[in-house]
């Protein structure tokens, strides 16, 4: 379909473009910016007056819950949520049931996603079979099936010899290893940051050293092997400084942060609000400030939703017994806009963290609107305000720490591969 998006403010961080420009789409690609190409006849015109046109968002952590956890969410519901959030590309962690440790499972997931003609799905394969941390998966076969990186998701790999072998193998073939830093023993049974809130509420704590101990090990092994290491969901000031130092030393390391940790802290737990039971845990105000500073100076490369739908029964329990996780893919854009406004950051700089930067982490040619690029586009109204209400969310998971919050910025159109997949 030939689509003409007119009168919008086009922001493309990759091409350093921020101006009122029309976008012309044909044959699933961006065919021109600004001037109408010769012979172009629009079949659909989108008037983006007063709206902002950006590359479709890229989310590096969105659990779709299939296969195995369909009672929490289905592919259909979460892809619909992605469209409502302007997310046209996403990567899903391997902690499904069974885990994504066999090529057939990866191919099945990708086939199911393609059949919906919505967001592009880039699976992250399991680093070890069953995520048990014992035997390495066939990374070559998983890569051929469509995996863009390898991870243990939230399951710690306690055997450092296995981790070393995994990194050596991945480095040999140039594969990316994505790991969330948390020492299994220091974090055992913990549910909240080791601070005054956990102490006051009597909650089992996860100290910052649980993150930094694991992170130091990962960085040392990455230095030894030369692997491309991506640190998932950094949460502490000390963790940010370790990554900053590693980058300064020339280590091939990247890092992301959850949108929840950019805006919330341990104090938001209040009186046992299970919606704030997240992994990693919400930490101190000092840690939150350090995360924001790390985003500004480039230590942290990308912002993700860490979308983890949880069924209602698993949340309606005492805080320590409730399942960790929250829905978030529909809130990613407005929370990035909120961060940019609070930090007085230029929109192109802020939007780079959810477009071209995460695309580069995945090694995919998304996240930009160059002529010839995939026509994945998000058109949003920066002035529109809306209240987060569980019943109105497209995701099957209705639990979020932002329930009742007023958001500014709403997606009006999402285009994937040159087709309008969502309009409000």
LOKOLDO-375569 format. One record per residue: x, y, z of N, C-alpha, C in turn; residue in three letters. Coordinates in pm, whole numbers, plus 32768, in hexadecimal, padded with zeros to 4 digits. Layout:
XYZXYZXYZALA...
//
This chain:
80537F8780008000800080008057807D8000UNK803280DF7FAE8078815F7FAC803A81BC8013UNK808B81EA8071805B823F80DE80A782C380DDUNK805E832F80EB809883B580F6807983EB8181UNK80E183FF81D380D1843C825880F884CE824AUNK80998527825980B485B5823B80A6860E82B6UNK80EE867E82AF80E386EC8312811286C8839EUNK8158865983AF818886328434821486638450UNK8234866984D182BF868584FA8309860184F9UNK836685F3849E83B08576848F842F857A84E5UNK843A8518854084B2850C859384F084838577UNK85698485854385B3840A8529863E84198566UNK865283E885E286D383FB8625874A83C885D5UNK873B8358858E87A9831E854387DD837E84D9UNK878183C3849687A78420842B87AC84B0845AUNK87A484C484E087AC854A851A874885A984D7UNK86CF857784C8866785C2848485F985E984E6UNK85DA866984EB856D869C853D8533871584F4UNK84CF86FC84A184958766844F840D873A841CUNK83BE879983ED833F877583AF835C873F8323UNK834586BE83138362867A829582F78612827CUNK82D0860281FE8273859881D982BF851681C5UNK827C84A681DD82B8842181CA826383D68163UNK82A8839781048264834D809A828D82BA80A0UNK822A826480A3824081D480B582068188803FUNK82538129800D822480D17FA18272804F7FA6UNK82307FE07F8582717F5C7F8082BC7F3C8001UNK827C7F5D807382B07F3C80F9832A7F8D8122UNK834E7FF180D283C6804080EE83A880D680F0UNK84018121812F83FD81B28126843B81D7809FUNK83EF82158047842282327FC1844D82C37FB1UNK8421831A800B844B83A68002842A83EE8083UNK847A845680A0846384AF8110845E853D80D8UNK83F8858580FA83EF861080CD83A08622804DUNK83DF86077FDB83A0861E7F588363859D7F23UNK82EF85AA7EE782A985367EB182FB84F97E40UNK831284767E41835F84377DD5830F84327D53UNK8356842F7CE68315842F7C6382BC83B37C53UNK824283C97C2581E6835C7C0B81A183247C86UNK81B783637CFA817A83317D7680E8835B7D7DUNK809182FB7D98800483177DAB7FD982D97E2FUNK7FB0832C7E8E7F8D82FC7F137F0882B37F14UNK7F06823D7F527E8881F47F687E4D82187FEFUNK7EA3824780497E74827480CC7EC682EC80F7UNK7E81835281277EC483CB81587EAA83D981EDUNK7F1483E982397F09840182C97F31849082E4UNK7ED384E083137EF1856B83357F2A856F83C2UNK7FAA858C83CC7FF0858B844D800386188484UNK7FAB8674845F7FB486FC84937FAC86FA852CUNK800D873A856C8012873B85FD804886BC863BUNK806C865B85E7809E85DA8617813385CC85FAUNK81708569863981FF854B8624820B84C485E1UNK825E84BE857B82758443852F83018411854EUNK830B8396857E838D835F85A5839982CF8571UNK84128298856F841E8208855183D181B785B8UNK839C81458590835B80ED85F083B880CD8662UNK838380C786DC83D580AD8752840C801E874FUNK8481800D878A84C27F8A879684D47F6E882BUNK84997F01885A849A7EDD88E884EE7E5F88FAUNK85587E67894A85B37DF48957858A7D9289C5UNK851A7DAA8A0784EF7D4A8A6E84577D4C8A7BUNK84157CF18A3583837CE88A3C835B7C558A3DUNK832A7C268AAC82FE7B9B8AB682747B8C8A77UNK82697B328A1881EB7B1889D481A07AA48A14UNK81E37A5B8A6D81AA79EE8ABE818679718A6EUNK81A4796F89ED819078F5899E821978C38972UNK822C783F897281CF77D6899D81D277C18A35UNK816577858A67816477508AEF8119779F8B57UNK810F78248B4680CF78758BAE805978C48B76UNK800A78828B247F9A78C78AE37F3178F88B46UNK7F3178C18BC07ED278F38C247EFA797D8C54UNK7F7879A38C3F7FA47A2B8C637F8F7A8C8BEFUNK7FA97A5B8B767F9A7AAF8AFF7FA57A588A84UNK7F6F7A898A167F7B7A4289977FC67A9A8934UNK7FF77A5B88CC803F7AA688667FE47B11882AUNK7F657AEC88147F067B4C87DA7EF67BC78833UNK7EE27BB288B57ECA7C24890E7F457C7D891AUNK7FBB7C40892280347C90893780627CD788B7UNK80477C9A884480677CDF87C780097D5687B3UNK7F8D7D4687DC7F2F7DB687D57F5C7E268832UNK7F8F7E0188A77FC37E658904803D7EAC88CAUNK80947E60888781097E9B884880E07F0387E0UNK807B7EE28790804B7F3F872B80147FBF876CUNK7FCA7FAF87D77F938024881D800280798859UNK8076803C887580E7808488AC814880B78844UNK812D809E87C4818880CB875A82068079874EUNK82068001878D827C7FAA878A82727F4C8711UNK82C77F6186AE82C17F13863383287EA38630UNK83877EA4868C83EA7E38869684037E1D872AUNK840D7D9D874D84287D7C87D984777CFA87E1UNK84C17CEE884D85057C6F886884C97C3388E6UNK84B67BB088E3847A7B6D895784E27B128998UNK84EB7B158A1D85487ABE8A6585237A2B8A52UNK858079D28A6F856A79438A55852278F68AC2UNK84F1793B8B2C84B878F28B9D842478D28B87UNK8408788F8B178383785A8AFD837E77CB8B34UNK831277838B18830776F88B4682D976A08AD2UNK833176538A9483BF76458AB6840F76C08A8AUNK848976D18AC284DD77428A9B8502773B8A07UNK852B77AC89D0855177B3894385DE777C8931UNK85E876F8893E866C76B789338675765888BCUNK86097651886B860975FB87F585DE764C877BUNK861C7638870885F8768486908564767C866DUNK852876068681849B75F786608441765486AFUNK8462766A872E841376C48782841F77548751UNK84997779872C84B1780186FA846678178677UNK847077B6861E842C77C1859D839577C785AEUNK8360777A860B82D0777C862582A478058657UNK82F0783E86B482CE78C186EA82D2792B867DUNK833A7929862A8345798B85BF82D5797A8559UNK82B178FE853B824478E584DC81C0791A8513UNK81A679018594812C793285D2812779CB85CFUNK819A7A0985EB819F7A9C85EC818A7AD48560UNK81CA7A9684FB81BA7AC7847181297ABC8442UNK80E47A55846E805A7A3F84417FFC7AAC8473UNK80267AF584DB7FD27B6085117FE87BE584CAUNK80557BEE847A80747C67842D807A7CE38486UNK80B67CD384FC80C47D46855581587D598578UNK81797D6985F582037D87861A82647D1885EEUNK82DB7D4185C683457CE185A5837C7CA68627UNK838C7C23862B83BD7BE186A384497BA88689UNK84A77BD086DE85317BA086D585517B548756UNK85467AD08754855B7A8287CF85EC7A8787FFUNK85FA7A828882867D7A6D88C2868079DB88ECUNK86E3799288BD86EB790488D8872378E58962UNK8703786E8994873978428A1587CE78268A08UNK881A78518A6A88AA783A8A6988C977A88A8CUNK8879776E8AE5888B76E28B0B8805769A8B00UNK880B76188AEB879075C98ADC873B75D18B5BUNK86BC75EE8B45865F75F98BB5867E766A8C15UNK86DB76C38BEE870A772F8C46874276F98CC9UNK8774767C8CC387A4763B8D3D8835765D8D5EUNK8879769F8D00890376C88D1B896876588D16UNK894775ED8CCD89A175798CCB89DB755E8C3FUNK898675528BDA89B3752D8B548991759C8AF2UNK89F475C58AA289DF76318A438981760589D3UNK892D766289A788D3764689388921764B88B4UNK88E0761D8849891C762387C3890676AF878BUNK8962770887AB894F77948788894A77AB86F1UNK8995775E86A78994776F86158908775285DFUNK88CE76E38607884976BE85D687DF77218604UNK87EA7752867F878A77B386B2879578388667UNK8810785D8645882478D785F787E678C9856DUNK87FA7857852F87BD783F84AC8725784084B4UNK86EE781A8527865D781B853A862678A78553UNK867F79078575865279908586867979D58608UNK86C57993866086ED79D386DD87567A3F86C5UNK87487AAE870987A37B1F86F8880A7B2B8769UNK87F77ADF87D388537AE1884488347A68889BUNK88837A568907887079E3895F88737A1189F0UNK881A79D68A3F88047A098AC687D4799A8B23UNK87DC79B68BA387A079618C0B872279A18C42UNK86F47A0F8C0286817A5B8C35869C7A7F8CC7UNK863F7A618D2286537A818DB086897A0B8DFFUNK86AC799F8DB886E279288DFB877979338E04UNK87B1793B8E7C8842794D8E88889178D28E5AUNK890478ED8E1F895F78818DF989CE78828E63UNK89C178288EC38A19782D8F388AA277EF8F1EUNK8AAC77978EBB8B2B77558E9E8B7C77AF8E41UNK8BE077F28E788C2D78518E288C81780C8DBCUNK8C9F778D8DCD8CE777468D628C8D77368CE9UNK8C0E77158CFF8BAF770B8C918B9E77938C4EUNK8B9677FC8C9E8B8778848C678C0178A88C13UNK8C7878868C438CF278A18BF68CEF78588B70UNK8CC777D98B728CC0778C8AF58C5877C68A97UNK8BE977F28ACE8B80782E8A7B8BB378AD8A39UNK8BF979008A848C2E797C8A4C8C9A796189E3UNK8CEE78FF89FE8D5578DB899C8D1778AE8919UNK8CB1785989238C6E782688AC8C2878978861UNK8BE178EC88AB8B9A795C886C8BFC79BC882AUNK8C6C79D6886B8CD07A3288338D0A79FC87B1UNK8D1B797987A88D53793B87308CFE795B86B5UNK8C7A795F86C78C20797486558BE47A018652UNK8C0D7A5586AF8BDB7ADE86B18B4E7AEC86E7UNK8B207A8A87338A997A90876A8A967AEB87E5UNK8A237B2687FE8A107B7D887189DF7B2C88E9UNK8A157B49895E89E87B0B89DA89A87B778A30UNK892A7B5F8A5588DE7BBE8AA788CA7B808B31UNK88F47BC78B9988EA7B918C2088B87BFA8C82UNK885E7BD08CDB88347C288D4788897C0A8DC2UNK88CE7C6F8DF7892C7C568E6588E57C4B8EECUNK88E27BD18F1F88AE7BBD8FA788E67B3B8FDFUNK89317B46904A896A7AD1908B88FA7A8190CEUNK88F17A0190AB888179AF90D98880799C9170UNK88F4799891AC88FB797E923B88E379FC928DUNK891A7A6D925F89067AEB92A788767B1D929AUNK88337AF6922D87AA7B23921687427ABD9242UNK876D7A4C9274871279DD9292869C7A0992EAUNK862379EA92B885A57A0592FF85857A99930FUNK85D97AF092D885C07B8092E685537BB19288UNK850D7C1B92B184A07C52926084A77CEA9254UNK84FC7D2A92A185027DBC929F85917DEB92B7UNK85AB7E689292862F7EA392A786547EA5933BUNK86D07E8A935787017E8893E187137F179412UNK86A47F52943C86A57FDC946B863F7FF094D9UNK8621806E94F585CA808C9567853C805A9554UNK850B805694D68482802994C084747F9594DFUNK84D27F4494AA84CD7EB594C684DB7E99955BUNK852F7EE8959D85407ED7962D84C07EF89678UNK84817F68965384067F93969683957F309680UNK838C7EF99606831F7E9E95E5833E7E0C9605UNK83B97DF1962B83DF7D67964C83E87D0D95D3UNK84107D45956084197CF794E584A57CBF94D1UNK84B17C4294A285357C0A9484857B7C60941AUNK85F97C7F9431863D7CE593E0869F7CAB937AUNK86B37CF9930F871A7CDC92AA877C7D5192ACUNK87F57D3C92E088547DAB92E9888F7DCF9262UNK88C07E48925589007E7591DA89787E1D91B7UNK89BC7DEA921D8A317D9692048A0C7D1791B7UNK898E7CEE91BD89637C7B916C89717C9B90D8UNK89577D1990B489667D43902989F97D579005UNK8A427D9C905A8ACC7DBF90378B297D479038UNK8B117CE890928B637C6F90948B557C229011UNK8AD97C0E8FE78AC27BC78F688AF87C178EF2UNK8AE77C9B8EF88B147CEF8E898BAC7CEE8E7CUNK8BF27CF28EEC8C857CEB8EE88CB47C6A8EA7UNK8C737BFC8ECA8C967B7A8E8E8C7E7B7D8DF7UNK8C0B7BAE8DCE8BEB7BB48D3F8C507C098CF2UNK8C727C7C8D2B8CCF7CD68CE68D5B7C9A8CDDUNK8D857C558D468E097C158D418E0D7BA68CD8UNK8DA37B568CD18D9D7AEB8C6E8D927B248BE0UNK8D4A7B938BD38D407BD38B508DC77C0A8B25UNK8E107C408B858E977C738B678EF37C008B3BUNK8EE27B8E8B7B8F347B198B5B8F137ADF8AD3UNK8E937ADF8AAE8E687A998A358E547AF489BBUNK8E3C7B7789D48E207BD189648D927BC88931UNK8D397B8A897D8CAE7B7B89528C667C028951UNK8BFF7C0D88FE8BA87C8388FF8B437C70896FUNK8B587CB589DE8B047CA48A558AA07D158A5FUNK8A237CEF8A7489BB7D538A8F89867D3B8B1BUNK89897DA28B6D895A7D9B8BF788C87DC68BF9UNK88737D6C8C2587E27D848C2287B07DBD8CA7UNK875F7E248C9D87167E5B8D0F87717E818D84UNK87D07ED78D6B88247F0B8DD687CA7F578E38UNK87EC7F538EB9878E7F918F1887D17FE68F84UNK88577FE78F8B8898802C8FFB890180908FCCUNK891E80F190228985815490048A0D81118FF4UNK8A2980B1904B8AAB806C90438AB5801C8FC1UNK8A457FDF8F988A447F948F1B8A5F7FED8EA3UNK8A2180628EA38A3780C28E358AC980EA8E2FUNK8B0781018EA18B94812B8EA28BF080BC8E6FUNK8BCF803F8E908C1F7FCF8E5D8C177FC78DC5UNK8BA07FD98D8E8B917FD68CFC8BD8804E8CBDUNK8BCD80C38CFC8C0E813B8CC98CA681268CC1UNK8CDE80ED8D298D6F80D38D2C8D96806D8CC1UNK8D4480048CB28D617F9D8C4E8D5F7FD88BC1UNK8CFF802F8BA68CF9806F8B238D7380C98B0DUNK8D9881108B768E0B81698B6D8E8A81198B4FUNK8E8F809E8B808F0280478B698EFF80028AE1UNK8E95801B8A948E8D7FE38A0D8E4A7F5B8A04UNK8E087F308A6F8DC57EAD8A6D8D487EB48A15UNK8D2D7E4989CC8CB77E4489748C3C7E2389C7UNK8C0F7E858A148B9D7E6F8A6E8B347EDA8A54UNK8AB67EB18A578A447F0C8A4C89E77EF38AC2UNK897F7F458ACE892F7F3F8B4788A57F798B2CUNK883E7F448B7187BA7F808B69877F7F908BF5UNK87127FDE8BFC86CD7FF48C7A86377FEA8C62UNK85EF7FBB8CC4855E7FB48CBD8523803F8CD2UNK84B8805C8C89847480DE8C98844180F08D27UNK842080818D6B83EE808A8DF4845680C88E50UNK84D480A18E3C853F80CE8E95856B815D8E77UNK854381948E04855F82208DE68503827D8E35UNK848E824C8E5B842982A28E988406827D8F28UNK841D82028F5083F181D38FD3846881B1902CUNK844C81A790AD84B3817D910E847081269178UNK84BF80FA91D9848B80A49243841780E4928FUNK8414816A929583AA81AD92DF8320819792A0UNK831E8177921F829E816191DB825A80E09206UNK82A3808A924B82658010928081F6803492E2UNK820680A99324819F80D893828183807193ECUNK8104804793F680DF7FDF945580C47F5E9408UNK81307F2093DD812B7E9B939F80DF7E9A9319UNK80F67EFC92C380B77EFC923F80FC7E9491E7UNK80B97E2391CF80F57DB59184810F7DDA90F2UNK80CF7E4490C080EE7E719038817D7EA4902DUNK81B77EC5909E82437EF390A182A57E8390C2UNK82727E0790C482CB7D9390D483047D739049UNK837E7D9F903383BF7D938FB184487D548FC2UNK847E7D208F5285067CED8F5085517D2B8EDBUNK85C47D6F8EF985FD7D878F7C85A17DE08FD0UNK85B87DE4905385607E3290A985727EC89093UNK850B7F1490B185187FA590B085797FCD9120UNK85D9802090FC86418041915E862F80D09193UNK8699810891CA868F81889211868481FD91B0UNK8662827191E5865D82EA919486E7830C915CUNK874E82EE91A887D78303917787F382AC90FEUNK87C78230910487DB81D69092878E82089018UNK87138236902E86C482688FBF870882DF8F7CUNK874083388FCD878683AC8F96880083808F44UNK884583198F7388BB82E78F2B889382A68EA7UNK882082618EA587F082258E2987D182918DC3UNK879182FC8DEF8771836A8D9587F183AC8D60UNK885383BC8DB888D283F68D8D8918839B8D28UNK891083178D40894C82B88CE4890B82B98C5BUNK888982D28C58884382DF8BD78871835D8B8EUNK887F83C88BD788A684478B99893184408B5DUNK898F84008BA48A1A84038B728A3B838C8B17UNK89D883358AFC89EF82C88A9D8A2482488ADBUNK8A3882478B5F8A6281CA8BA089F6815F8B8BUNK897981888B9A8907812E8B8188D6814A8AF3UNK88D180E38AA188B680F58A12882380FD89F0UNK87CF80B68A3A874380AB8A1086E680A38A88UNK866780C78A6F85FC80BA8AD1859D804E8A9FUNK85757FF48AF685177F8A8ACF849D7F8E8B2AUNK84337F4C8AFE83BA7F478B5183C37EDC8BBDUNK84197E788BA8841D7E008BFE83907DCA8C12UNK83467DC88BA582BA7D9D8BA482AF7D0C8BD1UNK826C7CF68C4282607C6F8C7C81D27C5D8CB2UNK81737C3B8C5C80E97C2C8C8A80DD7BC08CF5UNK80907BE08D5C80787B838DCB7FE17B778DDDUNK7FB17AFD8DF57F217AEE8E077EF67B258E8EUNK7E7A7B4E8E967E467B948F0B7E587B438F8BUNK7E407AC18F867E497A6D8FFF7ED67A6F903AUNK7F3B7A788FE27FC67A7590117FF17AF9904FUNK7FA57B6490357FC47BE690707F737C0190EFUNK7EFE7BC590F97EA97BDE916C7ED27B8891E3UNK7F507B9792087F8B7B4C92767FDF7BAB92C9UNK80057B85934280647BD7938D80E07BF5933AUNK811C7C69934D81897C9892F881F47C2E92E0UNK82237BEF934A82917B90933E82697B1192F2UNK81E77AF592ED81B87A7D92A981887A99921BUNK816C7B1791FD813B7B3C917881A97B269110UNK817E7B0C909681DD7AF6902982167B7C8FFBUNK82977B808FE482D87BF98FB282B37C108F20UNK82A47C908EFC828A7CB08E7082197D158E62UNK82177D568DED81AE7DB98DD181A17DC98D3BUNK81287DEB8D1181147E0B8C8481517E948C69UNK81787EAE8BED81B97F308BD781CC7F5D8B48UNK81B77F068AE781DA7F288A5E81887F9E8A29UNK810F7FB08A5D80BC80218A3280E580A48A74UNK8139809C8ADB816181128B2781EE81418B04UNK823480F68AAF82C081158A9382D181A18A5AUNK828581C389F28294824689B4827382B98A13UNK81FD82BB8A5481E2832C8AAD824483398B21UNK827A82C98B5182DA82D28BBF836183078B90UNK838582EA8B14840083258ADB83EC83BB8AC7UNK837683E28A98835884708A86835984B88B0DUNK832484788B72832284B38BFA83B184C68C2CUNK840684628C168492846D8C3F84D784E08BF7UNK84C084EA8B7484FE85548B2584D485DE8B58UNK845385ED8B798423866E8BAA8460868F8C31UNK8465862D8C8A849B86458D10853086648D0CUNK857786268CAF8608863A8CA5862D86AA8C44UNK85C486EA8C0785DA87548BA3863687238B33UNK861986AC8B058668866C8A9C8620867C8A17UNK866B869889AD863186A6892885F0862388FEUNK857B862C88BE853185B48898858385538842UNK85CF858287DE861D85228790867D84CF87E5UNK86BA850F8849871784C688A086CC845D88F3UNK865984838927860C8426897985D883B28925UNK85A283D088B08566836A885B85CD83098821UNK864A8333881A86B482D887EB86BD825D8845UNK869A826E88C686A582008927863B81948910UNK85D581B288C0856D814E88A585598137880FUNK85B8816687BE85B0814F872D8634811686F9UNK868E816B86D28708813B8690876780F386F0UNK87708121876D87CD80E087CB87A9804E87E6UNK872C8030880D870A7FA2882287107F5087A2UNK86F47F8D872F87007F4586B187907F19869BUNK87EE7F7186BD887B7F4E86AF88A57EE38714UNK886B7EE5878B88887E7C87EC885E7DF387B7UNK87EE7DF1876D87BC7D74873388027D4F86B1UNK88457DB1867688857D9885F688227D8E8583UNK87B47DDE858A874E7DDC852287467E6584E1UNK87197E68846487157EE58417868F7F2C842AUNK866E7F4584A685F27F8A84C88616800B8512UNK85AF8051853F85C680C4859585EB8144854EUNK85D8814B84C985F481C78481859B81CF8406UNK8592824883CC853A825F835A8587829482E2UNK85FD825C82CC864A827F825585FE825281D8UNK86178295816885DC826780EA860E81DA80CDUNK85B1817F80B485D280F2809E85C3809D811AUNK85AC80DE818E859E8092820B851580518213UNK850A7FED826A84887FAE82848425801982B2UNK83AD8014827E83478078829F830080528321UNK8349805C838F831480488415830F80D18458UNK82978104846F8286818F84978225819A850CUNK824281F7856581E8821985D481C382AD85C6UNK814382CA85C78111835485C380C8836D8646UNK80F683D0869380B883E78716809A847A872EUNK803D848E87898014851487B1805A85368833UNK80BA85948830810685B288AA80B685FC8913UNK8045863788EB7FF5868689487F8486388988UNK7F6485C489507EF1857689837F0F853F8A0EUNK7EB0854F8A697EBF85158AEF7E5984A58B01UNK7E7F84438B4E7E2683D28B687E4B83938BEDUNK7DE883578C2B7DFC83198CAE7E0F82838C9DUNK7E71824D8CE37E8C81BD8CDD7E2181748D2EUNK7DCD812C8CE87D6380DD8D277D70804D8CF9UNK7D797FED8D547D907F628D2F7D327F2E8CC3UNK7CB37F4E8CCF7C507F188C707C687F4A8BE3UNK7CA97FBE8BD57CBE7FF98B507D3E7FC68B0EUNK7D937F808B577E0F7F4E8B1D7DF37ED98AC0UNK7E3A7ED48A517E297E6889F07E677DE68A24UNK7ED27DF38A707F167D7C8AA47EB97D2C8AFDUNK7ECB7CA88AFA7E7E7C538B537EA87C678BE4UNK7F267C908BF77F557CB38C7D7F2A7D408CA0UNK7EE37D528D0D7EAC7DD48D317EF77E188DA3UNK7F5D7DD68DD97FA27E0B8E4F80187E618E28UNK80177EDD8E5880877F388E4180937F978EB7UNK810C7FBF8EDC811D80218F4880E280A98F25UNK80C380BE8EA3809381418E777FFB81488E6DUNK7FB580E68EA57F2380EC8EA87EF581708EE5UNK7E9D81B58E9F7E6882348ED27EB982AE8EADUNK7F32829A8E787F86830B8E4E7F4C834B8DCFUNK7F6083CC8DC07F3E84118D447FBA841A8CECUNK7FB083E78C73801E83E78C14800884518BAAUNK807784858B76806E84E38B0680B884A88A8FUNK807384A68A1D80A9846A89A4805F83EA8984UNK801B83E789107FCC837188EE7FDE834E885CUNK7FEF82CD88428002829D87BA7F7F82A9876DUNK7F8782E486F57F1282F1869E7F13828A862EUNK7F8B826E85F97F95820D858C801781BD859CUNK800F813C8582808780E7857C808780A184F5UNK80F480B084AE8103807684288173800E842EUNK81577F9583FF81BB7F2C83F981C27EF8836BUNK823C7EF7833582517EC882AC81F27F0A8248UNK81DF7F8B825B81907FD781FC80FB7FC58207UNK80CB7F868274803A7F74828980147FB2830FUNK7FA47FF783107F738031838D7F3B7FC183E4UNK7F837FA284507F5B7F3384A87F097F63851FUNK7F0B7FE7853A7EC0801C85AB7EA080AE8591UNK7E2880D785AF7DFF816385AB7DA0817D861DUNK7DAF81F0865B7D59821486CB7CF88281869EUNK
//
